[in-house]
């Protein structure tokens, strides 16, 4: 199996974006829970859904990098 430069670029950009997004999602969720602890149940559910969508983008770029 050979890897090309384009596959490396795809996985680098495809991992950087979702990585930053997941970090920002987590930081904002912790900040929101700190401001309103009673709403932690709703915040955690929405946070996990948003993180799953961001992680799906990283998986798509991994699949695309392997097909190149």
Wavefront OBJ file of the C-alpha trace (Angstrom):
o trace
v 0.000 0.000 0.000
v 1.500 3.310 -1.035
v 0.654 6.682 0.398
v 0.797 9.829 -1.653
v 1.338 13.416 -0.671
v -2.309 14.231 -1.330
v -3.442 11.546 1.112
v -1.202 13.049 3.792
v -2.532 16.531 3.166
v -6.105 15.281 3.259
v -5.673 13.561 6.600
v -3.715 16.500 8.054
v -6.387 19.050 7.211
v -9.187 16.589 7.885
v -7.818 15.884 11.358
v -6.944 19.470 12.244
v -10.387 20.942 11.659
v -12.400 18.424 13.677
v -9.730 18.382 16.392
v -10.050 22.120 16.890
v -13.835 21.919 16.686
v -14.070 19.197 19.328
v -11.819 21.205 21.628
v -13.957 24.313 21.206
v -17.175 22.345 21.706
v -15.847 20.859 24.939
v -14.581 24.193 26.223
v -17.864 25.969 25.564
v -19.858 23.127 27.138
v -17.770 23.269 30.319
v -18.165 27.041 30.367
v -21.940 26.733 29.943
v -22.176 24.129 32.707
v -20.137 26.404 34.944
v -22.596 29.221 34.358
v -25.726 27.087 34.717
v -25.112 23.746 36.465
v -28.810 22.825 36.422
v -28.764 22.573 32.626
v -25.862 20.128 32.501
v -28.048 17.261 31.269
v -29.211 19.144 28.180
v -25.782 20.617 27.540
v -24.022 17.247 27.723
v -26.404 15.626 25.242
v -25.985 18.447 22.738
v -22.220 18.447 23.278
v -21.926 14.732 22.563
v -24.035 15.011 19.406
v -21.948 17.921 18.128
v -18.717 16.051 18.888
v -19.998 12.999 17.028
v -20.738 15.097 13.933
v -17.267 16.671 14.076
v -15.661 13.244 14.481
v -17.596 11.968 11.458
v -15.845 14.572 9.301
v -12.469 13.265 10.478
v -13.497 9.704 9.613
v -14.625 10.817 6.140
v -11.233 12.403 5.519
v -9.491 9.233 6.698
v -11.495 7.155 4.230
v -10.777 9.670 1.467
v -7.054 9.601 2.272
v -6.975 5.811 1.970
v -8.708 5.881 -1.418
v -6.193 8.316 -2.933
l 1 2 3 4 5 6 7 8 9 10 11 12 13 14 15 16 17 18 19 20 21 22 23 24 25 26 27 28 29 30 31 32 33 34 35 36 37 38 39 40 41 42 43 44 45 46 47 48 49 50 51 52 53 54 55 56 57 58 59 60 61 62 63 64 65 66 67 68
